[in-house]
Amino acid sequence: MVLLPLIGTVATACGNGPDEGESSQTLTIYSGRSETLVDPVIQLFGQTTGIKVKVNYASTPQLAATLLEEGGNTPADIFFAQDPGGLGAVVEMLSTLPDSILDRVPDWARSPTGQWVGISGRARTVVYNTERLTEADLPDDIFDFIDPKWKGRIGWAPGNASFQTMVTAMRALWGEDKTLRWLEGIQANDPNVYPKNTPQVAAVAAGEIDVGFVNHYYLFRFLAEEGESFPARNYHPRAGGPGATIMVAGAGILEASKNKEPAEKFLEFLLSTVGQQYFAAQTFEYPLVEGINTPLVLVPLSEINQPNIPMKDMTDLRATQDLLRKAGVIP
């Protein structure tokens, strides 16, 4: 990622640099977001404020489990999670955020009880091979990929947190029985299993599979490197539903934190113009704060037929994993 243009705007957008006396503070962040995605903006926060930052990177479910094990003795000040499910798993360990932070994002992009706030939005999408398919060939709803005609043509990553968030959306919209039918139907179509999103996009372009269930922004990284001839594109299901879910990556402050003031400054930074522009321009995610320009390659959120799912229904990760095990999709 090229950060020079963004860094050049920081002095203007964030004042005169580090405040006197803040350099002695160290903020500990548990990040379920990958280091390649968020380390640049975290380092930018440290450079701008003078607050020292220590980051523990792991998957969102792993970090949620770690927090639950550590309890009130956790060294973490911030939990930066990939999805609401991870935040929901530890919500009782999070402190209530001030309205000045919560009110920066829409109601649907934050905790209904005020313990965490959305930082960026990520659309679930179907990535497809443009040499074999057009959008017209793709079903209106993701449910219809259980049709046997898709046998051997699908890729998925059932162990990935974003995929599991989509299944949580399925449970909220379809109920347990229909979601189980979908999981078993896809399983019957002999999908290729991948560890995460990136290899699915690569496999689609290589013709290894025709379609994959991924987050929207992975494609744009390939397009930036390979150019417009890269033979894959995103499809947002016409009928909406769980295949068009907009997922929120969010963060909260641990109740046990002794660094709540710098922790709040971190959240404020991520929701500032600089922070939101970083996610829009550098990672191709959707900013959640109004008035932030997005790259032209992004389909506007207003043009995605996203389902209306109460945030409280997106946090039950354990029940989703239980259903995935019942379907024989994860161990």
KAPE-V394540 format. One line per field, one symbol per residue. ss: DSSP state (~ for helix, > for strand, _ for the rest). Layout:
ss: ???
This chain:
ss: ___~~~~~~~~~~________~~~_>>>>>>___~~~~~~~~~~~~~~~__>>>>>>__~~~~~~~~~~~~~~____>>>>__~~~~~~_~~~>____~~~~____~~~>______>>>>>>>>>>>>>_____~~~____~~~~~_~~~___>>>____~~~~~~~~~~~~~~_~~~~~~~~~~~~~___>>___~~~~~~~~~~____>>>>>_~~~~~~~~~~_____>>>>______~~~_>>>>>>>>>_____~~~~~~~~~~~__~~~~~~~~~~___>>_____________~~~_______~~~~__~~~~~~~~~~_____
